[in-house]
Amino acid sequence: MSTFADGLYQWGGAPVGGNSPMEAYAALRDQIYFVDGDSGSDGNSGKKPSEATKTIQKAIDLVSGAGAVIYVFPLANDALDTDPDSYAETLIIGNDTPQLSLIGVPTGRTQGGLPQLKIGGDSTTAMIDVRAPGCTIRNMGINGASSTGGGIKLTDDGGTTYVSFGTTIENCHFKNCKCHATNGTLGGAIYSTGSPWQVRIANNTFYKNVAGIVIKDTSYSVPQDWVIENNTFDSSVKTDIDVDIYVAADGCKGLVIRNNDFATVDVPTIASGSVVRYIYLNAGTSGAVVGNRFACLVNPAASEVTFGAAGTAAVIPTTVRMAGNIGESSSTTEQDIVYRT
């Protein structure tokens, strides 16, 4: 019997410690796979660390049926490396692998502490294209430098060919992601085509992406029940970013944007940007923007940035309620509450 990672799971025995029910279920069904880009081989079975595949896509292709778990080991850095080595792949999670969990084996939640995908080379393809329901992506780094395909794409046409409802994306790091040099409405770190429902995006870091989360295309119905919580959106300067969260025409029903930090100081303002806001929610969106923190001055009496149907910091229609959001105020009387204007 060998012990994987930090002892949470003992191979050949019962799950112990903090493993999820899905991971235990996958182990019982012999549907756990390993990826090691340093020592693995795509001729391997992928069924144990010593038989890891070399590429992530090969492990996905080996999956049979629903509920598999793929563990991805980070590539080893050399001494004095200033950027993590990367899996130079674009991945497709096909409609024949529902409820797949793609889980990085991290040393931490920073860019250098996660297995990283970085395709570069002027690629116009998303690094991960999710086309199956109920999938989870956790503990992965996504670096979009030198490419314009964006990070994670949720592809959904209502079940005719693809469906990606029920996706969970958590504990990931997104950097340099875009689908256009300045237009965030076209996609970014996480974006959808079609109308996936029931999506949760939590505990991620978004750094220097032209766009963070984009509900881009509502081609067959209005997406519903998206929860975006406990994330950090940031940049080195405000001119790196067009928008952190964007919902296209027709909106999203039951959208919750909760407890996030929008740390870019004084509102995104990328040159030739199409949005230049922290948040832009088109009409048809309903839900709540609650408990978020914004790195901007929010004193309406001093004509500082505004939030609301025509807000200069965030466009939020009246069908979306706001409560408990804060910024910084230059006034000693207005405090730091984000007001709807």
WOQUIMO-V482728 format. One record per pair of residues at least 24 apart in sequence whose ideal C-beta (glycine too) atoms are under 7 Angstrom apart, sorted by the first residue. I is the first residue (numbers start at 1). GAP is how many residues later the second one is. If there is no record, write none. Layout:
i=I gap=GAP
i=I gap=GAP
This chain:
i=4 gap=45
i=5 gap=100
i=11 gap=37
i=22 gap=45
i=22 gap=47
i=22 gap=79
i=23 gap=46
i=25 gap=42
i=26 gap=41
i=26 gap=42
i=26 gap=43
i=29 gap=38
i=31 gap=32
i=31 gap=36
i=31 gap=37
i=31 gap=38
i=32 gap=37
i=33 gap=26
i=33 gap=29
i=33 gap=30
i=33 gap=35
i=33 gap=37
i=34 gap=37
i=35 gap=24
i=35 gap=35
i=35 gap=36
i=35 gap=37
i=35 gap=38
i=36 gap=37
i=37 gap=38
i=37 gap=50
i=38 gap=37
i=38 gap=38
i=55 gap=34
i=56 gap=31
i=56 gap=33
i=56 gap=35
i=57 gap=32
i=57 gap=34
i=60 gap=31
i=60 gap=33
i=60 gap=37
i=63 gap=34
i=63 gap=37
i=66 gap=32
i=66 gap=33
i=67 gap=32
i=68 gap=29
i=68 gap=32
i=69 gap=32
i=69 gap=34
i=70 gap=30
i=70 gap=31
i=70 gap=32
i=70 gap=33
i=71 gap=32
i=71 gap=34
i=72 gap=30
i=72 gap=31
i=72 gap=32
i=72 gap=33
i=72 gap=43
i=73 gap=32
i=73 gap=42
i=74 gap=31
i=74 gap=33
i=74 gap=40
i=74 gap=41
i=84 gap=27
i=84 gap=28
i=84 gap=32
i=84 gap=57
i=86 gap=30
i=86 gap=31
i=86 gap=32
i=86 gap=57
i=87 gap=28
i=87 gap=29
i=87 gap=30
i=88 gap=30
i=88 gap=31
i=88 gap=32
i=89 gap=28
i=89 gap=30
i=90 gap=29
i=90 gap=33
i=90 gap=35
i=90 gap=36
i=90 gap=37
i=91 gap=36
i=91 gap=37
i=91 gap=38
i=92 gap=37
i=92 gap=39
i=93 gap=35
i=93 gap=36
i=93 gap=37
i=93 gap=38
i=93 gap=39
i=93 gap=42
i=94 gap=37
i=94 gap=38
i=95 gap=36
i=95 gap=37
i=95 gap=67
i=95 gap=68
i=97 gap=35
i=98 gap=34
i=98 gap=35
i=98 gap=36
i=99 gap=35
i=99 gap=36
i=100 gap=32
i=100 gap=35
i=101 gap=35
i=102 gap=35
i=102 gap=38
i=103 gap=35
i=103 gap=36
i=104 gap=34
i=104 gap=35
i=104 gap=36
i=106 gap=33
i=109 gap=62
i=109 gap=64
i=110 gap=63
i=111 gap=30
i=111 gap=62
i=111 gap=64
i=114 gap=25
i=114 gap=26
i=114 gap=27
i=114 gap=59
i=115 gap=25
i=115 gap=26
i=116 gap=25
i=116 gap=27
i=117 gap=24
i=117 gap=25
i=117 gap=26
i=118 gap=25
i=118 gap=27
i=119 gap=28
i=120 gap=25
i=120 gap=26
i=120 gap=27
i=121 gap=25
i=121 gap=26
i=122 gap=24
i=122 gap=25
i=123 gap=24
i=123 gap=26
i=124 gap=24
i=124 gap=25
i=125 gap=24
i=126 gap=24
i=126 gap=25
i=126 gap=26
i=126 gap=27
i=127 gap=24
i=128 gap=24
i=128 gap=25
i=129 gap=24
i=129 gap=26
i=130 gap=24
i=130 gap=25
i=130 gap=34
i=130 gap=37
i=131 gap=24
i=131 gap=31
i=131 gap=33
i=132 gap=32
i=133 gap=30
i=133 gap=31
i=133 gap=32
i=133 gap=33
i=134 gap=32
i=135 gap=32
i=136 gap=32
i=137 gap=32
i=137 gap=35
i=138 gap=32
i=138 gap=33
i=139 gap=32
i=139 gap=33
i=140 gap=32
i=141 gap=31
i=141 gap=32
i=142 gap=30
i=142 gap=32
i=142 gap=35
i=142 gap=47
i=143 gap=32
i=143 gap=33
i=144 gap=31
i=144 gap=32
i=144 gap=33
i=144 gap=34
i=145 gap=31
i=148 gap=30
i=148 gap=31
i=148 gap=32
i=149 gap=30
i=150 gap=27
i=150 gap=28
i=150 gap=29
i=150 gap=37
i=150 gap=38
i=150 gap=39
i=150 gap=41
i=151 gap=26
i=151 gap=38
i=151 gap=39
i=152 gap=38
i=153 gap=38
i=153 gap=40
i=154 gap=38
i=154 gap=42
i=154 gap=45
i=155 gap=38
i=155 gap=39
i=156 gap=36
i=156 gap=38
i=156 gap=39
i=156 gap=40
i=157 gap=37
i=157 gap=63
i=158 gap=36
i=158 gap=62
i=158 gap=63
i=164 gap=32
i=165 gap=31
i=165 gap=32
i=165 gap=33
i=166 gap=32
i=167 gap=29
i=167 gap=32
i=168 gap=32
i=169 gap=32
i=169 gap=35
i=170 gap=32
i=170 gap=33
i=170 gap=34
i=171 gap=32
i=171 gap=33
i=172 gap=32
i=173 gap=32
i=174 gap=30
i=174 gap=31
i=174 gap=32
i=174 gap=33
i=174 gap=35
i=175 gap=32
i=175 gap=33
i=175 gap=34
i=176 gap=32
i=176 gap=33
i=177 gap=32
i=178 gap=31
i=178 gap=32
i=178 gap=33
i=180 gap=30
i=182 gap=28
i=182 gap=60
i=182 gap=88
i=182 gap=89
i=182 gap=90
i=182 gap=91
i=182 gap=92
i=183 gap=59
i=183 gap=91
i=184 gap=26
i=184 gap=27
i=184 gap=30
i=184 gap=58
i=184 gap=59
i=184 gap=62
i=184 gap=89
i=184 gap=90
i=184 gap=91
i=185 gap=29
i=185 gap=31
i=185 gap=61
i=185 gap=63
i=185 gap=89
i=185 gap=90
i=186 gap=30
i=187 gap=24
i=187 gap=27
i=187 gap=29
i=188 gap=24
i=188 gap=26
i=189 gap=24
i=191 gap=25
i=192 gap=24
i=192 gap=25
i=192 gap=31
i=193 gap=24
i=194 gap=25
i=194 gap=26
i=195 gap=24
i=195 gap=25
i=195 gap=26
i=195 gap=27
i=195 gap=28
i=196 gap=27
i=197 gap=26
i=197 gap=27
i=197 gap=28
i=198 gap=27
i=199 gap=27
i=200 gap=27
i=201 gap=27
i=201 gap=30
i=202 gap=27
i=202 gap=28
i=202 gap=29
i=203 gap=27
i=203 gap=28
i=204 gap=27
i=205 gap=27
i=206 gap=25
i=206 gap=26
i=206 gap=27
i=206 gap=38
i=207 gap=27
i=207 gap=28
i=208 gap=27
i=208 gap=28
i=208 gap=32
i=209 gap=32
i=210 gap=31
i=210 gap=32
i=210 gap=60
i=211 gap=31
i=211 gap=32
i=211 gap=35
i=212 gap=32
i=212 gap=33
i=213 gap=32
i=214 gap=32
i=215 gap=32
i=215 gap=33
i=215 gap=37
i=216 gap=32
i=217 gap=31
i=218 gap=30
i=218 gap=32
i=222 gap=28
i=222 gap=29
i=222 gap=30
i=222 gap=31
i=222 gap=62
i=223 gap=29
i=224 gap=28
i=224 gap=29
i=224 gap=30
i=225 gap=29
i=226 gap=26
i=226 gap=29
i=227 gap=29
i=228 gap=28
i=228 gap=29
i=228 gap=32
i=229 gap=27
i=229 gap=29
i=229 gap=30
i=229 gap=31
i=230 gap=29
i=230 gap=30
i=231 gap=29
i=232 gap=29
i=232 gap=31
i=233 gap=27
i=233 gap=28
i=233 gap=29
i=233 gap=30
i=233 gap=31
i=234 gap=29
i=234 gap=30
i=235 gap=29
i=238 gap=26
i=238 gap=27
i=238 gap=28
i=238 gap=29
i=238 gap=30
i=238 gap=31
i=239 gap=30
i=239 gap=31
i=239 gap=32
i=240 gap=30
i=241 gap=27
i=241 gap=29
i=242 gap=26
i=242 gap=28
i=242 gap=31
i=242 gap=32
i=242 gap=33
i=242 gap=34
i=243 gap=25
i=243 gap=32
i=243 gap=34
i=243 gap=37
i=244 gap=24
i=244 gap=34
i=244 gap=35
i=245 gap=34
i=246 gap=29
i=246 gap=34
i=247 gap=34
i=247 gap=35
i=247 gap=38
i=248 gap=34
i=249 gap=33
i=250 gap=34
i=251 gap=30
i=251 gap=31
i=251 gap=32
i=251 gap=33
i=251 gap=34
i=252 gap=33
i=253 gap=33
i=254 gap=32
i=254 gap=33
i=255 gap=30
i=255 gap=32
i=256 gap=31
i=256 gap=32
i=257 gap=32
i=257 gap=35
i=258 gap=32
i=258 gap=33
i=259 gap=32
i=259 gap=33
i=260 gap=32
i=261 gap=32
i=262 gap=30
i=262 gap=31
i=262 gap=32
i=262 gap=33
i=263 gap=32
i=264 gap=31
i=265 gap=30
i=266 gap=30
i=267 gap=29
i=267 gap=38
i=267 gap=46
i=277 gap=36
i=277 gap=37
i=277 gap=38
i=278 gap=35
i=278 gap=36
i=279 gap=35
i=279 gap=36
i=279 gap=37
i=280 gap=35
i=281 gap=34
i=281 gap=35
i=281 gap=36
i=281 gap=39
i=283 gap=34
i=285 gap=32
i=285 gap=34
i=285 gap=35
i=286 gap=33
i=286 gap=34
i=287 gap=33
i=288 gap=32
i=288 gap=33
i=289 gap=27
i=289 gap=31
i=289 gap=33
i=289 gap=36
i=290 gap=33
i=290 gap=34
i=290 gap=35
i=291 gap=33
i=291 gap=34
i=292 gap=33
i=293 gap=33
i=294 gap=31
i=294 gap=33
i=294 gap=44
i=296 gap=31
i=296 gap=32
i=297 gap=30
i=297 gap=31
i=297 gap=32
i=297 gap=33
i=298 gap=29
i=298 gap=30
i=298 gap=31
i=298 gap=38
i=298 gap=40
i=299 gap=30
i=299 gap=31
i=299 gap=32
i=299 gap=35
i=300 gap=39
i=300 gap=41
i=301 gap=30
i=301 gap=33
i=302 gap=28
i=302 gap=29
i=304 gap=26
i=306 gap=35
i=307 gap=31
i=307 gap=32
i=307 gap=33
i=307 gap=34
i=308 gap=32
i=308 gap=33
i=311 gap=30
